[in-house]
Amino acid sequence: MGTSIVNESGVSRRSFLTAAGIGAAGIIGASMLPGCSNKKGTSAEGDAWDLETDIVVVGSGAAGVAAAVTAIEEGAEVVMVEKADLIGGATSATVQYCAPTSSLAIPQNFDDVTDSAELMFENAMEVSEGTADPSLVKIWCDGAADAIDWMIDHGCEFKETLKICEGRQGQGKYIAKTAGELTTKLIPIIQEKATLLNNCPLESLVANEEGRIIGAICLDSGKEKRIRARKAVIICSGPWTNDEIMIPRHMNELPETPAAAGETFASLGMPYGPFTGEAIRAAQKAGAAVRHMEYCVSEPCYSTSDHMSQGVAVAGITRVVGQVMVGSNGKRFTDEGKTRGAIARDVLKLEDNVFYPVLDGHFVPTQVNPKEEVLQKWIDGGFVVTADTLEEVASKAESSFGIPAITLIASIQAYNEGCSSGTDEFGKDPHFLTPINQAPFYVGPVETCIMLYTHGGLDADENARVRNADGDVIPGLYAAGMCTGGQFGTDTVSGSWQTNSIVFGRIAGANASKETAE
């Protein structure tokens, strides 16, 4: 079952694929709030509109809030609809924003590193292996610094140091002071000045006889709500990672271990999902084209399904680029400083699709994800082994995980030699080469990868206008963020999708506001 396009002469009532809620990790509950014209209108054939506004924004993540706040500040009336109970989507847990600079002028982590929008562009095209659309990449790279300043202007705060960014030759990324900083600070603006409807998924789009999108039909408490959009509908519905219709069409089946981990992760109700693609399908029924649907990206550093069910954090122990990753055989298998998508592809090549992080006192406790007391629980539970010497921790890893101690020791020694010479057998950036030689040493927990991001979606141009299969703009329909294709291609640098979503969300909001009201 799926969504459908309707026109002014009648309303299709085909049911839509029910999406699971964002879950307890979302940040803000919502209800229908005053702000827009809450009056009934009529379509050409006499069908009643339940609500009228200038712009309907679908989705409350980074792109959605950027589009909505920009449109509000441009003087447009806005209705935002969110399919989940809680507001914010993946952005409710987001802290990382890739940008070359900002008004904060935070120095880079390495004295010999100078960042720029031009270098960001080069990195983005390189990690995508040339598959990303350069015209779109240039826009979000050029707009990244301004996106950070825009966040700052709206009250968002960042930490005073940059975090090293995977795949970017030593450049750093901005880290928000709290998870969900963007939505926490901007959703109140929307609540005050617009209408925000949660538990209100998009069912279909309404087009007039000329093909212009003039409204949206959503399901509000199971009943159709017809929302008139005098200017435009902006779709910012995020990725479709868990869509039961679209995923089987566009990606190969994952091996058993990462597939089970992904299912367990989604079942936990994390802010990253489940994400479904009914908004994309609704736009397709309206004639929208899609692109890059084949680019479904896995991410490493996630506990196995068994460990997740026992309370071991889904992101494992760490994601620092200085860690060493070894397979069950004790051997390194990848450059730990390259993009997460590239590492995940290497994990999928391993026979059992699992690996173990190896860290030492350089990184623990200051750079790891879990707090010290949580890490200690993992150690006490046998999920992580630790010791004051490399030889002892290797022995424990063999007893607990079956990793050959001799091989593990040899792998770390070879890595440390590469750190000393500045050359690594896997080509790891010299900026990321920190020897594993400072007590205490840690190994574990066992980790895998899960399919987490989709890099395909609606075909939106440089102005965030959605196009049809002939490349023509569909009047009144815009899209921004992870529901669009072309921005990233096969892979992207960590923190890019958040920045891209803000840049194109603002573009969509500004351009939609300039539309002539129907």
CORHU-V864114 format. One record per run of one state. SS is the DSSP state (h for helix, s for strand, l for the rest). FROM is the first residue (numbers start at 1). TO is the last residue. If there is no record, write none. Layout:
SS:FROM:TO  SS:FROM:TO
This chain:
l:1:5  s:6:7  l:8:9  s:10:10  l:11:27  s:28:29  l:30:40  s:41:42  l:43:47  s:48:49  l:50:50  s:51:58  l:59:61  h:62:73  l:74:77  s:78:81  l:82:85  s:86:87  l:88:88  h:89:93  l:94:95  s:96:97  l:98:116  h:117:127  l:128:133  h:134:142  l:143:143  h:144:153  l:154:157  s:158:158  l:159:162  s:163:164  l:165:171  s:172:176  l:177:180  h:181:193  l:194:194  s:195:197  l:198:199  s:200:207  l:208:212  s:213:220  l:221:222  s:223:235  l:236:245  h:246:250  l:251:255  h:256:267  l:268:277  h:278:285  l:286:287  s:288:288  l:289:289  s:290:291  l:292:295  s:296:303  l:304:304  h:305:309  l:310:323  s:324:327  l:328:331  s:332:332  l:333:339  h:340:349  l:350:354  s:355:359  l:360:371  h:372:380  l:381:383  s:384:387  l:388:389  h:390:401  l:402:404  h:405:421  l:422:429  h:430:432  l:433:440  s:441:454  l:455:456  s:457:458  l:459:459  s:460:460  l:461:464  s:465:468  l:469:472  s:473:479  l:480:483  s:484:484  l:485:495  h:496:513  l:514:518
